[in-house]
Amino acid sequence: MTADAHAATSPRRTPFWTAGSGADVAWLFHRLLALVFLVAWLSLGVQLRLLIGARGLLPLVDFVEAARAEGVLSFFAFPSLLTLHPSDGVLLAGIVCGIALALAALLGLGARVCTALQVVLYLAYVTACRAFLTFQWDSLLLEAAFLASFLPTRRPAPLVHFLFRALLFKLYFESGLAKWQSPLGDWRDGSAMTFYYETAPLPTRLAWYAHHLPAGWHHLESRATLLLELVVPFAIFGPRRARLTAAALLTLFQLINAATANYGFFCYLSVCLHVFLLDDADVAAWRARFEKRRPERALFSRWRARLRWPPAPRRGLALVAVAGWLGVSLVEALFHFGNPGPLAEPLAPVLELSQTYRLVNPYHLFGAVTRDRIEPEFQVQTTERGDWAALAFKYKPGPVDRAPPFVAPHQPRVDFLLWFYGLSFARRQPGYVSGLLAKLCEEPGAVAALFTAPPPGNVRAVRIVFWDYRFTSSDERRATGAWWTRHPVQTSTPVRCSP
């Protein structure tokens, strides 16, 4: 038997250490990213008018007019084309464009072009929505999509794949570093997870059951999370078996997160990034089966040919771009996790530019777990000295007998932000809270979508009652059917509505 014949009949071995993922992995990631974008656009679209519409909590048109009057509105400081004509029609038209681009990318019609356009468009909404799109997963979506704009699906691109693995490492390692540096020391002493399920922003009903696991298990969870985020990420750059092990562990971690709390599309986007821990051989067969079953349409082929991305840049230019991304990431990490010292002033412009465009970001999820859950409850009065009626939000803890809902990958932005307000209500009142109080007085129908029942139309006064919520014990749950117990902490001064 010749050497060639022997090689043909011998079982094919997977190399111990491979260069990494390639065109097939990129093909899969583009479609997964398109699905995440589709969810993000739909979720934002159904609440956009409530957030920044002309009758919204923080109207974009009011902000733009004020910024123009002060002469501070510029594209470099406020990178959003929505400021050119900030009407409800334009805001909704942009959402429709985003949905169309996501669907086109999902179908493989110029995925890189569509992704690049979505970066520009989503950045416009992140900028225009201000407080409502300040979450780390909004930044992660922008950064991942920005890198995906340079990710080809028909040829290898080792440098871009390296950047995606570096992004994945940054996401987990920096989050672990933030936990290690927690001023409470709660992750190191094991106490963090004894509070986490009860105080997470929007828990699911499974969080109640997880909270009642033995304390020893929670201490193990806390330390295991540190291990998962500070040690396992180094396997991202390791041999294939190490990467597959990391992919399994990190995916399990995100599935538990998704099962016990609602973090919008974050958990799903993180799992999408895990595909870069695979090799092409892990994806190629599945891709071949998919493309074999999909009918090829001539129209699609012509459009794909027209939407091709420009040729790859020279290797030297690509190396400069990689060095730039790594450099900005290190600057961000230095400011968030270290002490820049004398470098603070010269590096500050880099940090400011990065914070404006959100294309390179730090990640520090749950650096410390809060010990309390303070929920603001909005109450209205319809007569001069009548009783106060509570308004229950759809997704926040409200009536104690209502189970925490599953709502992800949709993210109710106001419900989520009010969790932060509960933690700092004694210090300040954010603009969206003031806007909500004003709307309940002046135009309650404009904010009716937030509540389980429409607020009354003849509101005379509004106030906020702050409650300390705790999960019921197992005995209390059996006896009463309630998921929560609560007691009042403070009541705000009533806001009297104009007659």
Helices and strands as residue ranges (DSSP letters): H 3-9, H 23-45, H 48-52, H 60-70, G 81-84, H 88-106, H 111-129, G 130-133, H 136-148, H 158-180, H 192-199, H 205-211, H 215-230, G 232-237, H 240-260, H 266-273, G 274-277, H 280-293, H 298-306, H 315-337, G 341-343, H 344-357, E 374-381, E 388-391, H 413-424, H 431-442, G 444-450, E 461-471, H 474-480, E 484-491, E 495-496
